[in-house]
């Protein structure tokens, strides 16, 4: 596994997670100011999308590491493959699958989830987000 790529991914993951949490705090802090809430809500959505792109990069690294990568493979198929072969555990699979669904809704303007839905998802999955970070770190130690 390319350790330099993994180190960069972990740095990006930590940075984006920190930024996501900052946006989350700001959305809550300015919930009564519609203009600022809208701006910070957009920031939170963007940070969530960016975080998922990092997850996608890690998924790709894992697929390549275990010779499971196929051109054009969807994230859904990739997650199912990694989980069925025990390369990721059930917690990681369920979280990444749910995060993928939120990401897809954010990406399609006509299906936008409410900011409250995104906030609830992030807050109720803090341990899962940390779990993914720990999985990435574990590959650096190998």
C-alpha positions, 0 to 999 in steps of 0.5 A: 500500500502506498504509505505516502498516499495514505499519509496524505489521505489521513491528513486530508481526513483529519483536516476535513473532519475538523472543518466539518465540526467547525461548520457544524458549530457555526450553523448551530451558533447562527441558527437564528440569523437566516443569512448566516445560517444559510451560508454556514449550511452550504459550508457544512454540505460542502465539507460533508461532500469533501469528506466523502470524496476522501472516503471514496479515495480510501475505498479505492485504495483498499480495492486496489490493495486487495485486487478487487478494483474494477473500472466503473465500479460504483461505491455501493458495489465497492462497499459491498465487495469490501464488506463481503470479503471482511476488508471493512467491518459492519460498523464501517460498512453501515456508516459509509453506506448511509453517508453515501446516501446523504452525499448523493442527496446533497449532490442532487439539488432536487433531493436536498436533505434538510440541514437538520437531517445532515446535522443529525446524521453527523452528530449521531455518527461521530463515533463512526467517523472516528472509527473510519479515521482509526481504520485509515491509521491502522493501515499506516501501521501495517 
